[in-house]
Amino acid sequence: MNKIVIGILTGIVAGIIDVIPMIIQKLTWDANISAFLMWIVVGFFISATELKINFIIKGILIAFLVLLPASVIIGWKEPVSLVPIVIMTTILGGALGFANQKIKGKKNKI
């Protein structure tokens, strides 16, 4: 399977996992859609980027780089809300990096 397709599909899965608690908390739809789309973009970048680092670290790094602009806006109004966002970004970013590498069948690069 094409590595870009793998990245987008794993990003969709991560987006669904991230948005489920947001829907339960009754957050606004713009926040839900934004988070979902962020994970699709993160999945794409993780899959398309050839960094020579551990794939889990690669996933976390790319997830935080994509999150950075939005985190300024979020943190400006509600800094406490960044705590769960940082936790989910770390977990899902690492999981996306791991899943992308396992599906593509490549060995861990350190």
C-alpha positions as CSV (number, residue, x, y, z in Angstrom):
1,M,0.0,0.0,0.0
2,N,1.2,3.5,-0.8
3,K,2.9,5.2,2.2
4,I,0.8,8.4,1.8
5,V,-2.4,6.3,1.9
6,I,-1.1,4.6,5.0
7,G,-0.4,7.9,6.7
8,I,-3.8,9.3,5.9
9,L,-5.7,6.2,7.0
10,T,-3.7,6.0,10.3
11,G,-4.4,9.7,10.8
12,I,-8.1,9.2,10.3
13,V,-8.0,6.5,13.0
14,A,-6.1,8.7,15.4
15,G,-8.5,11.6,14.6
16,I,-11.5,9.4,15.6
17,I,-9.8,8.3,18.8
18,D,-9.0,11.9,19.7
19,V,-12.5,13.3,18.8
20,I,-14.5,10.7,20.7
21,P,-13.8,12.2,24.2
22,M,-14.3,15.7,22.7
23,I,-17.8,14.8,21.5
24,I,-18.6,13.3,24.9
25,Q,-17.4,16.6,26.6
26,K,-19.7,18.4,24.1
27,L,-17.0,20.6,22.7
28,T,-17.8,22.8,19.7
29,W,-17.8,21.2,16.3
30,D,-15.1,23.6,15.1
31,A,-12.8,22.2,17.8
32,N,-13.7,18.6,16.9
33,I,-13.2,19.1,13.1
34,S,-9.9,20.9,13.7
35,A,-8.6,18.1,15.9
36,F,-9.7,15.5,13.4
37,L,-8.1,17.2,10.5
38,M,-4.9,17.8,12.5
39,W,-4.4,14.1,12.9
40,I,-4.9,13.5,9.2
41,V,-2.2,16.0,8.5
42,V,0.1,14.5,11.2
43,G,-0.4,11.0,9.7
44,F,0.5,12.3,6.2
45,F,3.6,14.1,7.5
46,I,4.8,11.1,9.6
47,S,4.4,8.8,6.6
48,A,5.9,11.2,4.0
49,T,8.9,12.4,6.1
50,E,12.2,10.5,6.1
51,L,13.8,11.5,9.4
52,K,16.6,9.2,10.6
53,I,15.2,9.0,14.2
54,N,13.2,6.5,16.2
55,F,9.7,6.2,14.6
56,I,7.9,6.9,17.9
57,I,9.9,10.0,18.6
58,K,9.4,11.0,15.0
59,G,5.6,10.7,15.5
60,I,5.6,12.8,18.7
61,L,7.9,15.4,17.2
62,I,5.8,15.9,14.0
63,A,2.5,15.9,16.1
64,F,3.8,18.7,18.3
65,L,5.1,20.7,15.4
66,V,1.7,20.6,13.7
67,L,0.0,21.4,17.0
68,L,2.2,24.3,17.8
69,P,0.3,27.2,16.1
70,A,-3.1,26.1,17.5
71,S,-1.6,25.6,21.0
72,V,-0.7,29.3,21.1
73,I,-4.4,30.2,20.4
74,I,-5.7,27.6,22.8
75,G,-3.3,28.4,25.6
76,W,-3.8,32.1,25.3
77,K,-7.5,31.7,26.4
78,E,-7.4,28.5,28.4
79,P,-3.9,27.4,29.4
80,V,-5.2,24.6,31.6
81,S,-6.8,23.0,28.5
82,L,-3.4,22.4,27.1
83,V,-2.7,19.6,29.6
84,P,-5.0,17.0,28.0
85,I,-4.0,18.2,24.6
86,V,-0.3,17.6,25.3
87,I,-1.1,14.1,26.8
88,M,-3.2,13.0,23.8
89,T,-0.7,14.5,21.3
90,T,2.2,12.5,23.0
91,I,0.2,9.3,23.0
92,L,-1.4,9.5,19.6
93,G,1.8,11.0,17.9
94,G,3.9,8.1,19.2
95,A,1.2,5.6,18.3
96,L,1.0,7.0,14.8
97,G,4.7,6.8,14.3
98,F,4.7,3.2,15.5
99,A,1.7,2.2,13.4
100,N,3.1,3.8,10.3
101,Q,6.4,2.0,10.6
102,K,4.8,-1.4,11.4
103,I,2.4,-1.2,8.5
104,K,5.1,-0.1,6.1
105,G,7.3,-2.9,7.4
106,K,10.5,-0.9,8.0
107,K,12.9,-1.4,10.8
108,N,13.4,1.0,13.6
109,K,15.9,3.8,12.7
110,I,17.7,5.3,15.7
